[in-house]
Amino acid sequence: MTQSPEPLLVLDDIHTDIGQYHVLHGVSLDVPAGGVHVLLGRNGAGKTTTLRTIMGLWRAQRGRIVFRGREIQALATPDIARLGIAYVPENMGIFGGLTVEENMRLATAAGTFDTERLARIHALFPAMKQFWTRQAHALSGGQKQMLAISRAIVEKRDLILIDEPTKGLAPAIIRNMIAAFREISDETTILLVEQNFYFASSLGRGVAVIEDGRIIHSGSMAGLAADPDLQTRLLSLSMAEAH
């Protein structure tokens, strides 16, 4: 009998406090290697806290985070990044006073670009080539999101954590993002936090739903997308409402 491969990332009974608030109450989650895996939940459910805890920006008080077989919950954020994990926060984390090129260069280890990889990014997001010398604050919201994602993939990563990439974006840009994410996920595992169910269900292979700091459902995204009653029970939404 063939054993299933070990998950790329494992969260085991993670508890995280932010100040006086106990936000994560024992989150357990497996993220297999490959494709897009989605973390869904209502506002305040603990989605962003989960990503920030994985990245070491907030410290887990209890539990284990295992990446490629190694426990990382005690590591500093730069050390976690060096293991091959990138993070695109909801606020995008770009530097408005720097150009697109300068923002991208800061995301490289040595300040130099792999020309083939850069050409691929420009093919995915032509605006990054078009506005290469423009300061980031002058970009549109969609272009800033493209820059944030481009920074995350400017070097090969094993895992990218992305928080609410479609927030505030027009439907046409969201459709372009779906195509780009599909191509990115061919080589890099993505753990995606997203409120737009159309976007999430178009991309997701697996899905977990978090509520009040606990995982209350996990399974295939196809199964959730095909079950309106389950969507309503877990998320108080339906596919029709989420387009």
VENKAMO-V974253 format. One record per backbone hydrogen bond with DSSP energy under -1.0 kcal/mol. NH is the residue of the N-H (numbers start at 1). CO is the residue of the C=O. If there is no record, write none. Layout:
nh->NH co->CO
nh->NH co->CO
This chain:
nh->8 co->31
nh->9 co->31
nh->10 co->66
nh->11 co->29
nh->12 co->64
nh->14 co->27
nh->15 co->62
nh->16 co->24
nh->18 co->21
nh->21 co->18
nh->23 co->16
nh->24 co->16
nh->25 co->213
nh->26 co->14
nh->27 co->14
nh->29 co->11
nh->31 co->9
nh->35 co->185
nh->37 co->190
nh->38 co->206
nh->39 co->192
nh->40 co->208
nh->45 co->42
nh->50 co->46
nh->51 co->47
nh->52 co->48
nh->53 co->49
nh->54 co->50
nh->55 co->51
nh->56 co->53
nh->57 co->52
nh->58 co->52
nh->61 co->15
nh->62 co->15
nh->64 co->12
nh->66 co->10
nh->67 co->70
nh->68 co->8
nh->70 co->67
nh->72 co->65
nh->75 co->72
nh->80 co->76
nh->81 co->77
nh->82 co->78
nh->84 co->81
nh->86 co->159
nh->88 co->161
nh->92 co->89
nh->98 co->95
nh->100 co->134
nh->101 co->132
nh->103 co->99
nh->104 co->100
nh->105 co->101
nh->106 co->102
nh->108 co->105
nh->118 co->114
nh->119 co->115
nh->120 co->116
nh->121 co->117
nh->122 co->118
nh->123 co->119
nh->124 co->120
nh->125 co->121
nh->128 co->125
nh->130 co->126
nh->131 co->127
nh->132 co->129
nh->134 co->131
nh->136 co->98
nh->137 co->96
nh->138 co->135
nh->139 co->136
nh->144 co->140
nh->145 co->141
nh->146 co->142
nh->147 co->143
nh->148 co->144
nh->149 co->145
nh->150 co->146
nh->151 co->147
nh->152 co->148
nh->153 co->149
nh->158 co->84
nh->159 co->84
nh->160 co->189
nh->161 co->86
nh->162 co->191
nh->163 co->88
nh->164 co->193
nh->167 co->164
nh->169 co->166
nh->174 co->170
nh->175 co->171
nh->176 co->172
nh->177 co->173
nh->178 co->174
nh->179 co->175
nh->180 co->176
nh->181 co->177
nh->182 co->178
nh->183 co->179
nh->184 co->180
nh->185 co->181
nh->186 co->183
nh->187 co->184
nh->188 co->184
nh->189 co->158
nh->190 co->35
nh->191 co->160
nh->192 co->37
nh->193 co->162
nh->194 co->39
nh->200 co->196
nh->201 co->197
nh->202 co->198
nh->204 co->200
nh->205 co->36
nh->207 co->219
nh->208 co->38
nh->209 co->217
nh->210 co->40
nh->211 co->214
nh->213 co->45
nh->214 co->211
nh->216 co->209
nh->217 co->209
nh->219 co->207
nh->221 co->205
nh->224 co->220
nh->225 co->221
nh->226 co->222
nh->227 co->224
nh->231 co->227
nh->232 co->228
nh->233 co->229
nh->234 co->230
nh->235 co->231
nh->236 co->232
nh->242 co->238
